[in-house]
């Protein structure tokens, strides 16, 4: 991939779903530091160690599923009572609260919608903020990775036999 960038065929390089350990291993050999690291990021999954490591290395964190997704029947963000309470108090949508939280933690987001009103709403997160008290309350949300990547990385011929092993204990 580095050769691709050196040849001018790619402007920047990025990574996705690296643990801190795997990113450290990559940086030990890489000539070009990745510009971005895409990872699951929302109020119910905040890998502070990895995010701080990316910040130290100048790697932009890009959060996917900032609304948590509905994988395995869960709806960890959009059904969260605390986030609903904060949204009602601020006159914002629950989605805006989650997006603002990601933004205030230094992440940019991958958002998707075909609904024009939701797209506009998603952009309306810059003229207001979450208070320190609200951030403390949100920090109390139990942490749980929503996206099960075992189908992609844990299978009989994979070098990883469990999700714990794939994430180097950062599950």
VMD Tcl script that draws the C-alpha trace (Angstrom):
set ca {
  {0.00 0.00 0.00}
  {2.87 2.37 0.73}
  {4.17 1.84 -2.79}
  {0.72 2.78 -4.10}
  {0.95 6.12 -2.31}
  {4.55 6.67 -3.39}
  {3.48 6.17 -7.00}
  {0.75 8.77 -6.56}
  {-2.05 6.23 -6.96}
  {-3.39 6.92 -3.46}
  {-3.45 10.25 -1.65}
  {-3.50 8.75 1.83}
  {-3.47 5.37 3.53}
  {-5.87 4.23 6.21}
  {-6.51 1.22 8.37}
  {-9.61 -0.32 9.92}
  {-10.21 -2.33 13.09}
  {-6.62 -2.48 14.33}
  {-6.02 -3.03 18.03}
  {-3.43 -0.85 19.76}
  {-0.98 -3.76 19.66}
  {-1.49 -4.38 15.93}
  {-1.16 -0.66 15.21}
  {2.09 -0.53 17.23}
  {3.40 -3.47 15.17}
  {2.43 -1.74 11.93}
  {4.08 1.54 12.92}
  {7.29 -0.29 13.85}
  {7.68 -1.30 10.16}
  {5.75 1.35 8.23}
  {7.42 4.16 6.34}
  {4.11 6.03 6.03}
  {1.89 6.57 9.05}
  {-1.77 5.86 8.25}
  {-3.82 9.04 7.90}
  {-6.93 7.47 9.41}
  {-8.08 4.54 11.50}
  {-11.70 3.52 11.07}
  {-13.21 1.78 14.06}
  {-16.50 1.26 15.83}
  {-17.10 4.35 17.95}
  {-20.20 5.47 19.85}
  {-21.11 6.24 23.47}
  {-21.45 2.52 24.27}
  {-18.09 1.61 22.74}
  {-15.18 3.92 23.42}
  {-11.74 2.33 23.22}
  {-9.98 5.20 25.00}
  {-6.56 3.54 24.92}
  {-6.67 3.09 21.14}
  {-8.13 6.54 20.48}
  {-5.46 8.21 22.61}
  {-2.75 6.18 20.87}
  {-4.06 7.34 17.46}
  {-4.08 10.96 18.65}
  {-0.47 10.64 19.85}
  {0.58 9.33 16.43}
  {-1.42 11.91 14.44}
  {-3.86 9.34 13.07}
  {-7.44 10.60 12.58}
  {-10.05 8.38 14.21}
  {-13.03 7.68 11.95}
  {-15.99 6.20 13.79}
  {-18.28 3.81 12.02}
  {-21.72 3.02 13.45}
  {-21.88 6.20 15.55}
  {-25.49 5.26 16.33}
  {-24.47 1.79 17.49}
  {-26.21 -0.29 14.83}
  {-28.71 -3.04 15.47}
  {-26.46 -6.05 15.15}
  {-27.52 -9.19 17.05}
  {-30.86 -7.59 17.94}
  {-29.26 -4.84 20.03}
  {-30.11 -1.17 19.74}
  {-27.65 0.07 22.34}
  {-27.73 3.76 21.38}
  {-31.15 4.52 19.96}
  {-32.92 2.83 22.87}
  {-30.70 4.23 25.63}
  {-32.80 6.02 28.28}
  {-29.98 8.33 29.41}
  {-29.23 9.50 25.89}
  {-32.97 10.02 25.29}
  {-33.18 12.13 28.46}
  {-30.22 14.30 27.42}
  {-31.68 14.69 23.90}
  {-35.06 15.81 25.25}
  {-33.44 18.26 27.66}
  {-31.36 19.81 24.85}
  {-34.13 19.76 22.24}
  {-32.01 17.53 20.00}
  {-32.47 14.09 18.53}
  {-30.93 11.05 20.12}
  {-28.82 10.62 16.98}
  {-27.47 14.17 17.34}
  {-26.41 13.43 20.93}
  {-24.45 10.36 19.83}
  {-22.89 12.13 16.84}
  {-21.92 15.11 19.00}
  {-20.36 12.74 21.56}
  {-18.20 11.13 18.83}
  {-17.21 14.55 17.48}
  {-16.30 15.87 20.96}
  {-14.06 12.83 21.43}
  {-12.02 13.76 18.36}
  {-13.62 11.41 15.89}
  {-15.11 12.09 12.54}
  {-17.94 9.81 11.53}
  {-19.26 7.62 8.78}
  {-22.97 8.36 8.68}
  {-25.44 7.04 6.21}
  {-28.98 7.95 5.36}
  {-31.06 8.42 2.29}
  {-33.45 10.62 4.24}
  {-32.80 14.28 3.40}
  {-34.10 15.52 6.78}
  {-31.85 13.11 8.69}
  {-28.85 14.18 6.62}
  {-29.53 17.81 7.55}
  {-30.07 16.85 11.20}
  {-26.77 14.93 11.23}
  {-24.95 18.10 10.22}
  {-26.57 20.16 12.98}
  {-24.11 19.18 15.72}
  {-21.61 22.04 15.59}
  {-23.36 25.03 17.18}
  {-23.92 23.47 20.61}
  {-22.11 21.21 23.05}
  {-22.50 18.60 25.71}
  {-21.84 19.77 29.26}
  {-19.20 18.20 31.50}
  {-22.01 16.67 33.57}
  {-23.62 15.17 30.45}
  {-20.27 13.76 29.33}
  {-19.81 12.18 32.78}
  {-23.29 10.67 32.59}
  {-22.65 9.30 29.10}
  {-19.34 7.82 30.32}
  {-21.38 5.65 32.71}
  {-23.04 3.77 29.82}
  {-21.89 0.13 29.92}
  {-19.34 -0.54 27.18}
  {-20.05 -3.21 24.61}
  {-18.72 -3.65 21.10}
  {-21.78 -3.96 18.85}
  {-20.22 -5.32 15.68}
  {-19.25 -8.96 15.75}
  {-16.41 -9.34 13.26}
  {-15.88 -13.02 14.00}
  {-17.22 -14.03 10.56}
  {-14.45 -11.93 8.98}
  {-11.49 -12.76 11.23}
  {-12.22 -15.88 13.29}
  {-12.63 -19.08 11.26}
  {-10.83 -22.46 11.08}
  {-7.90 -21.35 8.88}
  {-7.58 -17.90 10.49}
  {-4.54 -17.10 12.61}
  {-7.05 -15.84 15.23}
  {-9.06 -18.46 17.11}
  {-11.19 -16.10 19.24}
  {-12.38 -12.50 19.17}
  {-10.31 -11.83 22.31}
  {-7.23 -12.98 20.42}
  {-8.11 -10.87 17.36}
  {-8.62 -7.73 19.47}
  {-5.54 -8.43 21.64}
  {-7.70 -8.22 24.76}
  {-9.27 -4.86 23.75}
  {-12.79 -6.33 23.50}
}
mol new
graphics top color blue
foreach p $ca { graphics top sphere $p radius 0.5 }
foreach p [lrange $ca 0 end-1] q [lrange $ca 1 end] { graphics top cylinder $p $q radius 0.2 }
display resetview
